[in-house]
Structures are given as structure tokens and as C-alpha cells.
Amino acid sequence: MTTFRSINPYSGELIAEYVGWSDASLRESIASAEEAFGSWRQRSFEERAALLRQVAVLLRAKQERLAALATAEMGKPLHEAMAEVEKCAWVCEYYAAEGPGFLQSQQIDSEASQSYVRYDPLGIILAIMPWNFPYWQVFRFLAPALMAGNVGLLKHAPNVFGCAEATVQLLQEAGLPSGVFQSMPITISQVELTIADPRIKAVSLTGSEAAGRAVAALAGKHLKMTVLELGGSNAFVVMADADLALALEVGMPARVANAGQSCIAAKRFIVHERHAAGFT
């Protein structure tokens, strides 16, 4: 049986251990998600929006505790963790307000007897998320997916399973029905088992290019829709005519924000020789 460990990256202190699921437990989780989908998809937009607004209320009420957990598990500055929790509350309120309009059926003028666009929920969506933004990466998937009537299974990064569990607990406290959103402590090999399951309808991944290739290959093999956000190596270019003081002011946070763990961070600095000495 696999055991996952959450360790404070600053102190090396063991925060918690999590026992991984067996294949049987994984299948039970998928079955409960499928059952929950049958009723969740019938909820009105107003009911789903009300739940998301309650989630936002709880996020703000528990902001300090949630932020402290994120800082302990992945090492970001506390004030940035606080801002991340607030951003999660914002995205819940955004989709609660705008989601019904996005999903409204549309009648289309045509020569046919009737033409329309209708948005139906897909079913169970698997989310594979990274540890650098342990709440935001989840909520930016969770809010629109739930608003659209889907249900979610979360395979979070093992070092932030505490944040994953805290998210599930908060959703349950807000009134989300059992099975609609679950966190799964599973191994990489069990991810393949999950994607292969016919009850899984789509996969969303944020991670490395290697992880994206692997998930895209599996999703293609099993004809599952995918959304992939993969890593990069962004350049920060300082030209000869640049304002050096401004470049320094912008460049520092561009590299070190979120403890340097951001997909859009400035990872390579290309500086004209005119400013090389001043920039370093």
C-alpha cells in the first residue's frame, strides 16, 4: 500500500501522511461520482450558483487557516497564500453570476425547422493538478465544471494532499452533495486506470510537458476530451533602450513570485550588454 507524505519544504517537518487508495477504492469512488452526477445534473442553475456563493463565503471565513496550510505544504509566502484563497472565492462568485448566461440555450436562425445550441454536462471530469497553486488550480477547474452540472475527481500533487482534503471538506460544509467532488490519493499508475474507465468523460491537466504527453496519449487512446496547460520557459528581455530601474522593479517579482513556482514566471533573463552590469 502506498503512503504519501506532506513535508514542510522549509523545515523538513513531516506535516501528515496519507494512505493511498487501492484499485477497489478507486473504482468505488468513480461509482459514487457517477451516481452523484445523475442528480447533480438535474439541479437548476440557481441551486448550483447558490452553492458556489456559499463556498466563497466559507473560503473567506477560513482564509487564514487555508493559507497557512498552503504555505506549510508548498512554501509560498503567507500573504500570497491569502491572496490565492481570495482569488478562489472570486472565481466561485464569478461563475455563480456569469455561469447561467454562458450556459443558456440559444435559438439559431436557419432554414431548418429548428436550430439551437444547447450545453449539456459531460459527466465525471478528472482533474490532475500541480502543487504550486494548491487551491487556485483546483478552483479554476471546479467552479465552472460544477456550475455546468459536471462532477469532479481530483488527483492532486501528493505533497499538497492536505490542501486537497481541506477543499473537499469546505465543499461538503457548503452543502455539496456527497460524491460530486472527491479527492483521490492515487498513484500515477492508477491515473491510467482512471482515464481508461468508460465512466470518465474528460481530463484536465496542469503540469509538465512530459505529463501532458502521457495524459494526452492515454486520453487519445480511450477517446476522452482533454484540456492541457503545460510548462514553459518564459524569457524576460531587457533591450538596449529599456528603463533599467523599471526592468529591475518588474523583473524581481516576475522571477520570485509564489516562491518562484509559477508557470508564467520569468525563467530566462536576456539582457542587452548595455544593461548587463546594472541588471546583475
C-alpha positions in Angstrom: 0.0 0.0 0.0 1.4 3.4 -1.0 1.8 6.2 1.6 2.1 9.8 0.6 3.9 12.3 2.8 3.4 16.0 3.1 6.6 17.7 4.2 7.2 21.3 5.0 9.8 22.4 2.4 11.3 25.0 4.7 11.8 23.0 7.9 11.7 19.4 6.6 9.0 18.7 9.2 6.5 15.9 8.4 3.1 17.5 8.3 0.9 14.5 7.6 0.8 11.1 5.9 -1.9 9.9 3.6 -2.7 6.2 2.8 -3.1 5.7 -0.9 -6.3 4.1 -2.3 -6.5 0.5 -3.6 -7.8 -0.1 -7.1 -11.0 -1.2 -5.5 -11.4 2.0 -3.5 -10.7 4.0 -6.7 -13.5 2.2 -8.6 -15.9 2.8 -5.7 -15.1 6.5 -5.9 -15.9 6.6 -9.6 -19.1 4.7 -9.0 -20.2 7.2 -6.3 -19.3 10.1 -8.7 -21.4 8.5 -11.4 -24.4 8.1 -9.0 -24.0 11.7 -7.8 -23.9 13.0 -11.4 -27.4 11.6 -12.0 -28.9 14.0 -9.5 -26.4 16.9 -9.7 -27.0 17.4 -13.4 -30.7 18.0 -12.6 -30.0 20.9 -10.2 -31.0 24.3 -11.5 -28.5 27.0 -12.3 -29.8 28.9 -9.3 -29.1 26.0 -6.9 -25.6 25.5 -8.3 -24.9 29.2 -8.1 -26.2 29.4 -4.5 -23.8 26.7 -3.5 -20.8 28.4 -5.2 -21.6 31.6 -3.4 -21.7 29.7 -0.1 -18.3 28.2 -0.9 -17.0 31.8 -1.4 -18.3 32.8 2.0 -16.5 29.8 3.6 -13.3 30.5 1.8 -13.1 34.0 3.2 -14.2 32.8 6.7 -11.4 30.2 6.7 -8.9 32.2 4.7 -6.1 32.4 7.3 -6.2 28.6 8.1 -6.3 27.6 4.5 -3.5 30.0 3.6 -1.3 28.7 6.5 -1.8 25.1 5.2 -0.8 26.1 1.7 2.3 27.9 3.0 3.3 24.9 5.1 2.8 22.3 2.4 4.4 24.1 -0.6 6.4 27.0 0.8 4.8 30.2 -0.7 4.8 33.4 1.3 1.7 33.6 3.6 0.5 36.9 2.1 0.5 35.3 -1.3 -1.4 32.2 0.0 -4.0 34.6 1.5 -4.4 36.2 -1.9 -4.8 32.8 -3.6 -7.7 31.9 -1.3 -9.3 35.2 -2.0 -8.9 34.6 -5.8 -10.7 31.2 -5.3 -13.6 33.0 -3.6 -13.7 35.4 -6.5 -13.9 32.7 -9.2 -16.7 31.0 -7.3 -18.7 34.2 -7.3 -17.8 34.9 -10.9 -19.2 31.6 -12.2 -22.2 31.9 -9.9 -23.0 35.2 -11.5 -22.0 34.6 -15.1 -22.4 30.8 -15.5 -26.1 30.8 -16.2 -25.6 33.2 -19.1 -22.7 31.2 -20.5 -24.8 28.1 -20.4 -28.1 29.5 -21.7 -29.5 27.6 -24.7 -29.6 29.7 -27.9 -32.0 29.5 -30.8 -30.3 29.9 -34.2 -32.0 31.2 -37.3 -31.7 28.7 -40.1 -33.7 27.1 -42.9 -34.3 24.0 -40.7 -37.5 23.6 -38.7 -35.5 24.2 -35.6 -31.8 25.0 -34.9 -30.3 25.6 -31.5 -27.2 25.4 -29.3 -27.6 23.6 -26.0 -25.0 22.9 -23.3 -25.2 19.6 -21.6 -23.0 18.4 -18.8 -20.5 15.7 -19.8 -20.3 13.7 -16.6 -17.2 12.8 -14.5 -14.2 15.1 -15.2 -10.8 14.0 -13.9 -8.6 16.9 -12.8 -4.8 16.3 -12.4 -3.4 19.4 -10.7 0.0 20.7 -9.6 1.2 21.8 -6.2 2.3 25.4 -7.0 -1.2 26.9 -6.5 -2.8 24.1 -4.5 -6.2 25.9 -4.2 -6.4 28.1 -7.3 -5.6 25.4 -9.8 -8.4 23.3 -8.3 -11.0 26.1 -8.0 -10.5 27.4 -11.5 -11.5 23.9 -12.7 -14.0 23.2 -10.0 -16.2 26.3 -10.3 -17.1 26.2 -14.0 -17.2 22.4 -14.0 -19.7 22.2 -11.2 -21.7 25.2 -12.5 -22.1 23.3 -15.8 -23.6 20.3 -14.0 -20.5 18.0 -14.1 -18.9 16.2 -11.2 -15.2 16.1 -10.5 -12.4 13.7 -9.3 -9.2 15.4 -8.2 -5.8 13.8 -8.4 -3.7 16.4 -6.7 0.1 16.5 -6.3 1.0 14.3 -3.3 2.8 17.0 -1.4 -0.4 19.1 -1.1 -3.0 16.4 -0.2 -3.8 18.5 2.9 -5.0 21.3 0.7 -6.9 18.8 -1.4 -8.7 17.4 1.7 -9.4 20.9 3.1 -11.0 21.8 -0.2 -13.3 18.8 -0.2 -14.2 19.4 3.5 -15.1 23.0 2.7 -17.3 22.0 -0.2 -19.1 19.5 2.0 -19.6 22.1 4.6 -21.1 24.4 2.0 -23.7 21.7 1.2 -22.2 20.0 -1.9 -23.8 16.5 -2.2 -21.6 13.5 -1.5 -19.8 12.2 -4.5 -20.0 15.4 -6.6 -16.3 16.3 -5.9 -13.7 14.0 -4.5 -10.0 14.0 -3.8 -8.2 10.8 -4.7 -4.9 9.8 -3.1 -3.7 7.6 -6.0 -0.5 6.8 -7.8 0.5 7.6 -11.4 -0.3 4.1 -12.5 -3.8 4.4 -11.1 -4.2 7.6 -13.1 -4.0 5.4 -16.2 -6.6 3.1 -14.7 -8.9 6.1 -14.1 -8.6 7.6 -17.6 -9.3 4.2 -19.1 -12.6 3.9 -17.1 -15.5 4.5 -19.5 -17.3 6.5 -16.8 -14.6 9.2 -17.0 -15.6 11.6 -19.8 -12.8 14.2 -19.9 -9.4 15.0 -18.3 -8.0 18.4 -17.3 -4.3 18.5 -16.5 -1.9 21.3 -15.5 1.7 20.1 -15.3 4.8 19.4 -17.2 5.2 18.7 -20.9 6.1 15.1 -20.1 2.9 14.7 -18.0 0.9 16.3 -20.8 2.2 13.9 -23.4 1.4 10.9 -21.2 -2.1 12.1 -20.4 -2.8 13.2 -24.0 -1.7 9.7 -25.2 -4.0 7.9 -22.7 -6.9 10.2 -23.4 -6.5 9.8 -27.1 -6.3 6.0 -26.8 -9.6 6.0 -24.8 -11.2 8.8 -26.8 -11.5 11.2 -23.9 -11.6 15.0 -24.3 -8.6 16.8 -22.7 -7.6 20.3 -21.6 -3.8 20.7 -21.0 -1.9 23.6 -19.5 1.8 22.7 -19.8 5.0 24.3 -18.6 7.2 26.8 -20.4 10.4 28.7 -20.2 9.4 32.4 -20.4 12.0 35.0 -21.4 12.4 38.4 -19.7 14.1 40.5 -22.4 15.8 43.8 -21.5 16.5 45.8 -24.7 19.2 48.5 -25.1 16.6 51.3 -24.8 14.9 49.8 -21.7 14.4 51.8 -18.5 16.8 49.8 -16.2 15.1 50.9 -13.0 11.7 49.7 -14.3 13.2 46.5 -15.6 14.7 45.7 -12.2 11.4 46.6 -10.4 9.4 44.3 -12.7 12.0 41.6 -13.1 12.4 40.6 -9.5 8.8 39.8 -8.7 8.5 38.2 -12.2 11.0 35.6 -11.0 10.4 35.1 -7.3 6.6 35.4 -7.0 5.0 32.4 -5.5 8.4 31.2 -4.3 9.5 31.2 -7.9 7.0 28.4 -8.7 4.8 29.9 -11.4 4.2 28.6 -14.9 4.4 32.2 -16.2 7.4 33.3 -14.1 10.4 34.9 -15.9 12.7 31.9 -16.1 15.3 33.2 -18.5 16.7 36.8 -18.5 18.1 38.1 -21.7 19.8 41.4 -21.1 21.5 43.7 -23.6 25.1 44.3 -22.8 24.5 47.9 -22.2 22.5 47.0 -19.0 24.3 43.8 -18.1 26.3 45.2 -15.2 23.4 47.2 -13.8 20.9 44.4 -14.0 23.1 41.8 -12.1 
